Amino acid sequence: MHQQPTQLLTFVLLISAAIVARLAWLQIIHGSENRSRADENRIRLVPRNPVRGRILDRHGEVLATNRLTYRLYIQPGEVSDRQWPGLRDRLASLLWLSPESLDQKRRSREAEAGYRIALAGPLSATQVLRFREQARHFQGVTLDLDVLRAYPHDALAAHVLGYTSALTEEEYHQLEASGYRIRDRIGRSGVERVFESTLRGEWGGQQLEVNAAGEVQRVLGEKAARSGQDLRLTIDLPLQLAAERALDGVRKGAIVAMDPQTGAIRALASRPTFNPNVFSDGPTSQQWLDLSRPEAPMLNRAFQGFPPASTFKVITTIAGLESGRMGEFDTLPTVHSFCYAGLCYGDHAGTRGAIGFTRAMAVSSNSFFYQLGLKVGPDELFKAARRLGYGSLTGIELKQEETSGLLGDQAWKRSVLDEPWTPVDTITSAIGQGALQVTPLQMARLYAAVANGGWLVTPHLVERATPRTWIGLKPVTLRVLRLGLRQVVTQGTGTVLNDPTLPAVAGKTGTGEDPPRPDHAWFGGYAPAGRPTLVIVAFGENSGGYGGTVAAPMVKALMTTWFKGAAVAPSRSRP
């Protein structure tokens, strides 16, 4: 009779021991781990996007800003795997979304601490309204504001500004330690890329207490997102607009406008171009095809090398005078066809008798510069080119996008072509043909050095301390160059710029051969000729016209914009 209570007591003791052991296991051995899990179930972090800094022109006009949009989010704690298919299909039907894309987003790494995942966005106004009308039927799904990059002038200065796009998963792994999140966007080109750390800002967020159903009970804490800093460029919006319009006349080309005293870029445009806004929403398949077409709209042609043609005669003039092989008033005979070592070379300027430097530049006499090239030789010719910055990067902030051009001298020909240098190479190089490639930006730097009295400036897009290098051109060299470049406009190949409504303009035309394709057209120059405040280089790639008929009118359009009214301010140049 006493055995039954004893068995019951033993059973109770065993159960109690098991409970105590389990409690000890949960609270003592794994206590900290379980407390952490409990907090994770109770506390959620909701991130807040930083607002990217704006990009402004030199006067404070907005070139890049941000726009608010909506994204669709799911709170995974409120939607089980069993409930998801039905919810997904209803969302897809209501908002015209792909069920496959919703599945992909839900499986992505964008879980944001397990609290919410972005399913779709940016949403159109119609999608937002449709969801709000039916929101009560979508437990665990919410709308929230997002910030996307916006370029109010569309394609204007696209190659300067660049664009932003979402991080890839590989990039996220590399940048997570630097504060980036899987949903972050990053600068891909232009100043958006170079000044990423200045523009991006810092993420913030809210710490929320939620119940077992995932419903928010209260806000436990909040860290405000830190906005990125605004970035003011040296670009002048009216002049940039004029450059963009001027390039509408060619399929491919570039324009650079620069302060010759400081190197501050006032306008930089390239054709064809692209609209960086397409990357904010994500390019469609058709947009990707357009961006990838052979004309390369995303290539910044201001940074690419092309044959400089007759604009290179400025370098040949410098080589002749600086080497002492020719004097200021020396002359050379000119002919329709210059023959040397059994080969003949044409001269479109024709026979003009014996002429000197200034007249030769004005009419762009090839036969004069053929002979000058032979007189100075390739060593002096390429020495002068390097002295003026050709063959080297300029120092502009967008260094990863810039090319150094090409100076195909004796060493290059020997190492690359395994051929000896010949007089033919010297003759063609003297007029800017052969193995020579110069970027529009390098050319702007050259004409700035003539305009400012012999300083090689550092082009820049953001005001900062930049070096100027004294290249020490002889006074006679500067005098001859300035007279010759002025005569190009007053009585030579660039008379379209000899306009009484403009200040005195000086410069040089160039027409570069590119067989079997049409010719390139160049003009590089500055104004006012006596006290220059602006250098402009215009280039039409395979435009088929002459420098004086294609490129010079582009320069005239920019000169007109810059110098009209009170556009010229003393602060734009320094002595």
KAQUIFEN-V151744 format. One record per pair of residues at least 4 apart in sequence whose C-alpha atoms are under 7 Angstrom apart, sorted by the first residue. I is the first residue (numbers start at 1). J is the second residue. D is the distance in Angstrom with one decimal. If there is no record, write none. Layout:
BEGIN
I,J,D
I,J,D
END
This chain:
BEGIN
2,6,6.6
3,7,6.3
4,8,6.3
5,9,6.1
6,10,6.2
7,11,6.2
8,12,6.2
9,13,6.1
10,14,6.2
11,15,6.2
12,16,6.1
13,17,6.0
14,18,6.2
15,19,6.2
16,20,6.1
17,21,6.0
18,22,6.1
19,23,6.1
20,24,6.0
21,25,6.1
22,26,6.1
23,27,5.7
24,28,5.1
24,29,6.6
25,29,5.0
25,30,6.2
26,30,5.1
26,31,5.5
27,31,3.9
30,34,6.2
31,35,6.1
32,36,6.2
33,37,6.4
34,38,6.1
35,39,6.3
36,40,6.2
37,41,6.2
38,42,6.2
39,43,5.6
40,44,6.8
42,209,5.6
42,210,5.3
42,211,6.2
43,207,6.7
43,208,5.5
43,209,4.6
43,210,6.1
44,115,6.0
44,207,5.8
44,208,5.1
44,209,6.4
45,113,6.7
45,115,6.9
45,205,6.7
45,206,5.7
45,207,4.7
45,208,6.2
46,205,5.3
46,206,5.1
46,207,6.5
47,203,6.9
47,204,5.8
47,205,4.0
47,206,6.4
48,203,5.9
48,204,4.9
48,205,4.6
48,225,6.1
49,203,5.5
49,204,6.7
49,225,6.5
50,201,5.4
50,202,5.4
50,203,5.1
50,204,7.0
50,225,5.0
50,226,5.7
50,227,5.3
51,147,6.7
51,201,6.6
51,227,4.7
51,228,6.2
52,199,5.4
52,200,4.9
52,201,6.0
52,227,6.0
52,228,4.8
53,199,4.6
53,200,6.6
53,227,6.5
53,228,4.2
53,229,4.6
53,230,4.4
53,231,6.9
54,64,5.4
54,65,4.8
54,230,4.6
54,231,6.2
55,62,6.2
55,63,5.4
55,64,4.9
55,65,6.7
55,230,5.8
55,231,4.8
55,232,5.9
56,60,5.1
56,61,5.3
56,62,4.6
56,63,5.2
56,64,6.9
56,231,6.1
56,232,4.7
56,233,6.0
57,61,5.2
57,62,6.5
57,63,6.5
57,232,5.7
57,233,5.0
57,234,6.2
57,235,5.2
57,236,5.8
57,237,6.1
58,232,6.0
58,233,5.4
58,234,4.9
58,235,5.7
58,236,5.8
60,232,6.9
63,151,6.1
63,152,6.5
63,153,6.8
64,150,5.9
64,151,4.6
64,152,6.6
65,149,6.1
65,150,5.2
65,151,6.2
66,147,6.3
66,148,5.5
66,149,4.5
66,150,4.9
67,147,5.7
67,148,5.4
67,149,6.4
67,150,6.0
68,145,6.5
68,146,5.8
68,147,4.8
68,148,6.4
69,122,5.9
69,123,7.0
69,145,5.6
69,146,5.2
69,147,6.1
70,121,6.4
70,122,5.5
70,123,5.5
70,143,6.5
70,144,5.6
70,145,4.6
70,146,5.5
71,118,6.7
71,120,5.7
71,121,4.4
71,122,5.3
71,123,6.0
71,143,5.8
71,144,5.6
71,145,6.4
71,146,6.5
72,118,5.8
72,119,5.4
72,120,5.1
72,121,6.3
72,142,6.0
72,143,4.8
72,144,6.7
73,116,6.1
73,117,5.3
73,118,4.4
73,119,5.4
73,141,5.6
73,142,5.2
73,143,6.1
74,116,5.2
74,117,5.3
74,118,6.6
74,119,6.7
74,140,5.7
74,141,4.4
74,142,6.4
75,79,6.9
75,115,5.5
75,116,4.3
75,117,6.6
75,140,5.1
75,141,6.3
76,114,6.9
76,115,6.5
76,116,6.2
77,115,7.0
77,214,6.1
78,140,5.2
78,213,6.2
78,214,5.8
79,83,6.0
79,84,6.2
79,140,6.2
80,84,6.1
83,87,6.4
84,88,5.8
85,89,6.2
86,90,6.3
87,91,6.2
88,92,6.1
88,99,6.3
88,102,6.8
89,93,6.2
89,99,6.3
90,94,6.1
91,95,5.9
92,96,5.3
92,97,4.3
92,98,5.8
92,99,5.7
93,97,6.8
95,127,5.5
98,102,6.5
99,103,6.2
100,104,6.2
101,105,6.2
102,106,6.2
102,119,5.8
103,107,6.3
104,108,6.2
105,118,6.9
105,119,5.4
106,117,6.6
106,119,6.6
110,117,5.7
110,182,6.0
110,183,6.8
111,115,6.6
111,116,5.7
111,117,4.8
112,116,5.9
112,117,6.5
122,281,6.7
123,127,5.8
123,128,6.4
124,128,6.3
125,129,6.3
126,130,6.1
127,131,6.2
128,132,6.2
129,133,6.2
130,134,6.6
131,135,5.5
148,280,6.0
149,280,5.8
150,277,6.0
151,277,6.1
154,275,5.3
154,276,6.8
154,277,6.6
155,273,6.7
155,274,5.5
155,275,4.2
155,276,6.5
156,244,6.9
157,161,6.1
157,268,6.8
157,269,5.9
158,162,5.5
158,273,7.0
158,274,6.6
158,275,6.7
158,276,6.4
159,190,6.1
159,300,5.9
160,190,5.0
160,191,6.3
161,190,4.9
161,191,5.2
161,192,6.0
162,188,6.7
162,189,4.4
162,190,4.0
162,191,6.2
162,192,5.6
162,276,6.9
163,187,5.9
163,188,5.7
163,189,5.9
163,192,6.1
163,276,5.3
163,279,6.8
164,185,6.1
164,186,5.2
164,187,4.3
164,188,5.4
164,192,6.8
164,279,6.6
164,280,6.8
165,185,5.1
165,186,5.7
165,187,6.8
165,188,6.9
165,279,5.9
165,280,6.4
166,183,6.8
166,184,5.9
166,185,4.2
166,186,6.3
167,171,5.9
167,172,6.1
167,182,6.6
167,183,7.0
167,184,5.9
167,185,5.6
167,186,6.5
168,172,6.2
169,173,6.4
170,174,6.6
171,175,6.0
172,176,5.5
172,180,6.9
172,181,6.7
172,182,5.8
175,179,6.9
175,180,5.7
176,180,4.9
176,181,6.2
180,184,6.2
187,192,4.5
187,193,4.0
187,196,5.9
188,192,6.6
188,193,5.1
189,193,4.8
190,194,6.5
190,398,6.3
191,195,5.6
192,196,5.7
194,398,6.7
195,199,6.2
196,200,5.7
198,228,6.2
198,229,5.7
199,228,4.5
199,229,5.3
199,230,6.6
200,228,4.9
201,226,5.3
201,227,4.6
201,228,3.7
202,225,5.8
202,226,4.8
202,227,6.5
203,225,4.8
203,226,6.5
204,223,5.0
204,224,4.9
204,225,3.8
204,226,7.0
205,222,5.8
205,223,5.3
205,224,6.4
205,225,6.9
206,219,7.0
206,221,5.9
206,222,4.3
206,223,6.4
207,219,6.0
207,220,5.3
207,221,5.0
207,222,6.1
208,216,6.5
208,218,5.9
208,219,4.6
208,220,5.5
209,216,5.8
209,217,5.4
209,218,5.4
209,219,6.3
209,220,6.5
210,214,5.3
210,215,5.1
210,216,4.3
210,217,5.2
211,215,5.4
211,216,6.7
211,217,6.7
232,462,6.5
233,461,5.4
233,462,4.7
233,463,6.9
234,264,5.9
234,265,5.8
234,266,5.8
234,461,5.2
234,462,5.6
234,463,6.3
235,265,5.9
235,266,4.3
235,267,5.5
235,461,6.8
236,240,6.0
236,266,5.1
236,267,6.3
237,241,6.1
238,242,6.3
239,243,6.2
239,266,6.9
239,267,6.1
239,558,6.3
239,561,6.3
239,562,6.4
240,244,6.2
240,267,4.7
240,268,6.8
241,245,6.3
242,246,6.1
242,557,6.7
242,558,5.7
242,561,6.9
243,247,6.3
243,255,6.5
243,267,6.9
243,269,6.3
243,558,6.3
244,248,6.7
244,269,6.2
246,554,5.2
246,557,6.7
247,253,6.9
247,271,6.7
250,540,6.3
250,543,6.3
251,271,6.5
251,272,6.4
252,271,4.7
252,272,5.6
252,540,6.1
252,541,5.2
253,270,5.8
253,271,5.1
253,301,6.4
253,539,5.2
253,540,4.3
253,541,5.0
254,269,5.5
254,270,4.3
254,271,6.1
254,301,5.7
254,302,5.3
254,538,6.0
254,539,5.2
254,540,6.8
255,268,5.7
255,269,5.3
255,270,6.6
255,302,6.7
255,537,5.7
255,538,4.5
255,539,6.3
256,267,5.8
256,268,4.6
256,269,6.7
256,302,6.9
256,440,6.7
256,441,6.3
256,444,6.8
256,536,5.7
256,537,5.3
256,538,6.7
257,265,6.0
257,266,5.3
257,267,4.9
257,268,6.4
257,534,6.8
257,535,5.6
257,536,4.4
257,537,6.5
258,263,5.9
258,264,5.6
258,265,4.4
258,266,5.2
258,534,5.8
258,535,5.2
258,536,6.5
259,263,5.2
259,264,5.2
259,265,6.5
259,266,7.0
259,533,5.8
259,534,5.0
259,535,6.3
259,573,6.9
260,448,4.4
260,451,6.5
260,452,6.1
260,533,6.3
260,534,6.0
260,535,5.9
261,452,5.8
261,573,5.8
261,574,6.1
262,457,6.3
263,457,5.3
263,458,5.3
263,459,4.2
263,460,6.1
264,459,5.7
264,460,5.2
264,461,6.2
265,459,6.3
265,460,5.9
265,461,5.6
270,300,5.8
270,301,5.6
270,302,6.3
271,297,6.7
272,297,4.6
273,297,4.6
273,298,6.2
274,297,6.0
274,298,6.4
278,282,5.9
278,283,5.3
279,283,5.6
283,287,5.5
283,288,6.1
284,288,6.2
285,289,6.3
286,290,6.3
287,291,6.2
288,292,6.1
289,293,6.2
291,296,6.9
291,297,6.1
291,298,6.8
292,296,6.3
300,304,7.0
302,439,6.1
302,440,5.0
302,441,5.8
303,401,7.0
303,402,4.8
303,403,5.8
303,439,5.4
303,440,6.7
303,441,6.3
304,402,6.9
304,403,5.8
304,405,6.9
304,439,5.1
305,405,4.6
305,437,4.6
305,438,4.5
305,439,4.3
306,437,4.4
306,438,5.3
306,439,6.2
307,432,6.4
307,433,6.0
307,436,5.5
307,437,4.6
307,438,6.2
307,512,6.0
308,312,5.8
308,432,5.2
308,437,6.4
308,438,5.8
308,510,7.0
308,512,6.5
309,431,5.9
309,432,4.0
309,433,5.5
309,510,5.2
309,511,5.6
309,512,4.6
310,364,6.9
310,431,5.3
310,432,5.7
310,509,6.5
310,510,4.3
310,511,6.5
311,508,5.7
311,509,6.0
311,510,5.1
312,316,6.6
312,431,6.1
312,432,4.9
313,317,6.0
313,430,6.6
313,431,5.7
313,432,6.9
314,318,6.3
315,319,6.2
315,384,6.2
315,385,5.9
316,320,6.2
316,373,6.6
316,381,6.1
316,430,5.9
317,321,6.3
318,322,5.7
318,384,6.5
318,477,6.4
319,323,5.8
319,376,6.7
319,380,5.7
319,381,5.4
319,384,5.5
320,324,6.3
320,325,5.5
320,326,5.4
320,372,6.7
320,376,5.9
321,325,6.6
321,326,5.6
321,327,6.2
321,477,6.0
322,474,6.9
322,477,6.9
323,380,6.9
325,375,6.7
325,376,6.1
326,330,6.2
328,476,6.9
328,480,6.9
329,356,6.2
330,356,5.8
331,354,5.6
331,355,4.9
331,356,4.3
332,354,5.0
332,355,5.7
332,356,6.5
332,368,6.0
333,353,5.4
333,354,4.0
333,355,6.5
333,368,6.8
334,351,5.1
334,352,5.7
334,353,5.4
334,354,6.0
334,367,5.5
334,368,5.8
335,347,6.9
335,350,5.7
335,351,4.2
335,367,6.3
336,346,5.9
336,347,5.1
336,350,4.4
336,351,5.4
337,344,6.1
337,345,5.4
337,346,4.4
337,347,5.8
338,344,5.3
338,345,5.0
338,346,6.3
338,367,5.9
339,343,5.4
339,344,3.9
339,345,6.1
340,344,6.3
347,365,6.5
347,366,5.2
347,367,5.8
349,363,6.3
349,364,6.7
349,365,5.3
355,359,6.2
355,360,6.4
356,360,6.0
357,361,6.2
357,484,6.8
358,362,6.2
358,480,6.5
358,483,6.2
358,484,3.8
358,487,7.0
359,363,6.3
359,484,6.7
360,364,5.4
360,365,5.1
360,368,6.5
361,365,6.8
361,484,5.6
361,485,6.9
361,488,6.5
362,484,6.1
362,485,6.9
362,487,5.3
362,488,3.9
362,491,6.7
362,492,4.4
362,493,6.4
363,488,6.9
363,492,5.0
363,493,6.0
365,369,6.7
366,370,6.0
366,431,6.7
367,371,6.4
368,372,6.2
369,373,5.9
369,430,6.1
369,431,6.5
370,374,6.5
370,427,5.0
370,430,6.1
371,375,6.2
372,376,6.3
373,377,5.8
373,426,6.2
373,427,6.0
373,430,5.1
374,426,6.4
374,427,6.6
376,380,5.9
376,381,6.7
377,381,6.3
377,426,6.8
378,382,6.0
378,426,5.9
379,383,6.0
380,384,6.1
381,385,6.5
382,386,6.2
382,409,6.9
383,387,6.1
384,388,6.4
385,389,6.6
385,390,5.3
386,390,5.0
386,391,6.3
387,471,6.9
388,446,5.8
388,456,7.0
389,442,6.8
390,438,6.7
390,442,6.3
391,404,5.1
391,405,5.3
391,406,5.5
391,407,5.8
392,404,4.8
393,402,6.9
393,403,6.6
393,404,4.9
394,442,6.7
394,458,6.1
394,459,6.6
395,399,6.7
395,458,5.7
395,459,6.6
396,458,6.6
396,459,5.2
396,460,5.0
397,460,6.3
397,461,7.0
398,402,6.5
405,437,4.9
405,438,5.0
405,439,6.1
406,436,5.3
406,437,4.7
406,438,6.7
407,435,6.6
407,436,5.1
407,437,6.7
408,412,5.3
408,413,6.3
408,435,4.7
408,436,5.8
409,413,6.2
410,414,6.1
410,421,5.6
411,415,6.1
412,416,5.7
413,417,5.1
413,418,6.3
413,419,6.0
413,420,6.9
413,421,7.0
414,418,4.4
414,419,5.1
414,420,6.0
421,425,6.5
422,426,6.9
423,427,6.2
424,428,6.2
425,429,6.0
425,434,6.8
426,430,6.1
428,432,6.6
428,433,5.2
428,434,5.6
429,433,5.2
429,434,5.6
432,436,6.6
438,442,6.4
438,443,6.8
439,443,6.3
440,444,6.2
440,537,6.3
441,445,6.4
442,446,6.4
443,447,6.4
443,537,7.0
444,448,6.1
444,524,6.9
444,535,6.4
444,536,6.5
444,537,5.7
445,449,6.3
445,456,6.7
445,457,6.6
446,450,6.7
447,451,6.1
447,524,6.8
447,525,6.2
447,535,6.8
448,452,5.9
448,535,6.2
449,453,6.1
449,454,4.7
449,455,5.0
449,456,5.3
450,454,5.8
450,478,6.5
451,526,6.9
451,532,6.0
453,478,6.9
454,470,6.1
454,471,5.7
454,472,6.0
454,473,5.8
455,468,6.0
455,469,5.4
455,470,4.7
455,471,6.0
456,468,5.5
456,469,4.9
456,470,6.3
456,471,6.7
457,467,6.7
457,468,4.5
457,469,6.5
458,466,6.1
458,467,6.2
458,468,6.4
473,477,6.3
473,478,6.7
474,478,6.5
475,479,6.1
476,480,6.1
477,481,6.1
478,482,6.1
479,483,6.2
480,484,6.0
481,485,6.0
482,486,6.1
483,487,6.2
484,488,6.4
485,506,4.9
485,507,4.7
485,508,6.0
486,490,6.4
486,505,6.6
486,506,4.2
486,507,6.4
487,491,5.5
487,492,6.1
488,492,4.2
488,493,5.6
488,494,5.4
488,506,7.0
488,507,6.5
488,508,6.3
489,493,6.7
489,494,4.5
489,495,4.5
489,497,6.0
489,498,5.6
489,505,6.7
489,506,6.1
489,507,6.9
490,495,5.7
490,498,5.7
491,495,6.3
493,509,6.6
493,548,5.8
494,509,6.4
494,548,5.1
494,552,6.6
496,552,6.9
496,553,6.8
497,505,6.7
497,552,6.9
497,556,6.0
502,560,6.6
503,527,6.5
503,528,5.2
504,527,6.1
504,528,5.0
504,529,5.2
505,526,5.9
505,527,4.7
505,528,5.7
505,529,5.4
506,525,5.4
506,526,5.6
506,527,6.4
506,529,5.7
507,523,7.0
507,524,5.4
507,525,3.6
507,526,6.3
508,523,5.6
508,524,5.5
508,525,6.3
509,522,5.6
509,523,4.5
509,524,6.7
509,547,4.8
509,548,5.8
510,521,5.9
510,522,4.7
510,523,6.2
510,547,4.9
511,519,6.4
511,520,5.6
511,521,4.8
511,522,6.2
511,546,5.3
511,547,5.3
512,519,5.4
512,520,4.8
512,521,6.4
513,519,4.8
513,520,6.5
514,518,6.3
514,519,5.5
517,542,6.5
518,542,4.7
518,543,6.3
518,544,4.5
519,542,4.9
519,543,6.2
519,544,4.7
519,545,6.6
520,540,5.7
520,541,4.8
520,542,4.5
520,543,5.7
520,544,6.4
521,539,5.7
521,540,4.9
521,541,6.7
521,543,6.5
521,545,6.2
521,546,5.3
521,547,4.3
521,550,6.3
521,551,5.8
522,538,5.8
522,539,4.7
522,540,6.6
522,547,4.7
522,551,5.3
523,537,5.7
523,538,5.4
523,539,6.7
523,547,5.7
523,551,5.3
523,552,5.5
524,536,5.9
524,537,4.3
524,538,6.5
525,535,5.7
525,536,5.6
525,537,6.5
526,532,6.2
526,534,5.5
526,535,4.2
526,536,6.1
527,532,4.7
527,533,6.3
527,534,5.8
527,535,6.8
528,532,4.6
528,533,6.7
533,572,6.8
533,573,6.0
536,555,6.4
538,551,5.4
538,554,6.5
538,555,6.3
539,551,5.9
540,551,6.4
545,549,6.4
545,550,5.8
546,550,5.8
547,551,5.0
547,552,6.2
548,552,5.0
549,553,6.6
551,555,6.6
552,556,6.3
553,557,6.3
554,558,6.7
555,559,6.1
556,560,6.0
557,561,6.4
558,562,6.1
559,563,6.0
560,564,5.9
562,567,5.7
563,567,5.3
563,568,6.0
END
